[in-house]
Amino acid sequence: MVKLRLKRMGAKKVPFYRIVAADARARRDGRDIATLGTYDPTKNPAIVNIDEEKVIEWLNKGATPTDTVRSLLAKNGTMQKYLDSKKSK
């Protein structure tokens, strides 16, 4: 099963995350299938960059976002676009 989740990057006590599609059995910082965006919580406000087309493509393929990624996608409006595209089919 593929999950959309955060992969931690950056130095100690200075977190930086990549939003990735990864096998659910893979380690958190292990191998990922595709990089879909970035999340930087150290800035105020937090910076979120998401490739919406790739995310919607993975969601259509059946990927499941984690709770944190789901909330980031909802704040960005990507989840609403996905749900609208799903209803129109």
C-alpha positions in Angstrom: 0.0 0.0 0.0 1.3 3.5 -0.9 1.1 6.3 1.7 1.6 10.0 1.2 3.7 11.0 4.2 6.4 13.3 5.5 10.1 12.4 5.1 12.3 14.3 7.6 15.3 16.2 6.2 17.4 19.0 7.7 19.7 19.2 10.6 19.2 18.4 14.3 16.5 20.6 15.8 16.0 22.3 12.4 13.4 20.1 10.8 12.5 20.2 7.1 10.1 17.8 5.5 9.5 16.4 2.0 6.0 15.2 1.2 6.5 11.8 -0.5 4.7 8.8 -1.8 6.2 5.8 -0.1 5.5 2.1 0.5 3.8 1.8 3.9 6.4 -0.8 4.9 9.4 1.5 4.2 11.1 3.4 7.0 10.2 7.0 7.6 13.3 8.4 6.0 13.9 5.4 3.7 13.2 4.9 0.0 10.4 6.8 -1.5 8.6 6.4 -4.8 8.0 10.1 -5.7 8.6 13.5 -4.1 5.4 15.6 -4.1 6.3 18.7 -2.2 8.0 20.3 0.8 7.0 21.5 4.2 9.1 23.9 6.3 7.6 24.4 9.9 10.5 26.5 11.1 9.3 29.6 9.2 6.5 31.8 10.5 4.0 31.1 8.9 5.0 27.6 7.8 5.9 27.2 4.1 4.1 24.4 2.2 4.9 23.7 -1.5 2.8 21.0 -3.1 2.7 19.7 -6.7 -1.1 19.4 -6.8 -1.2 17.4 -10.1 1.1 14.7 -8.8 -0.8 14.5 -5.4 -4.2 14.1 -7.1 -2.7 11.5 -9.5 -1.4 9.5 -6.5 -4.7 9.8 -4.6 -6.5 8.6 -7.7 -4.2 5.6 -7.8 -5.3 4.7 -4.2 -2.6 6.3 -2.1 -3.6 7.1 1.5 -2.4 10.3 3.1 -1.3 10.3 6.7 -3.2 12.6 9.1 -0.5 15.3 9.0 -0.3 15.3 5.2 -4.1 15.2 4.9 -4.3 18.4 7.1 -1.6 20.1 5.0 -3.5 19.2 1.8 -6.7 20.4 3.2 -5.2 23.8 4.2 -3.7 24.1 0.7 -7.1 23.2 -1.0 -5.7 20.2 -2.8 -8.0 17.7 -1.0 -11.1 19.8 -2.0 -9.9 19.7 -5.7 -9.4 15.9 -5.4 -12.9 15.4 -3.9 -14.5 17.6 -6.6 -12.7 15.7 -9.4 -13.8 12.4 -7.8 -17.5 13.6 -7.7 -17.4 14.7 -11.3 -16.4 11.3 -12.6 
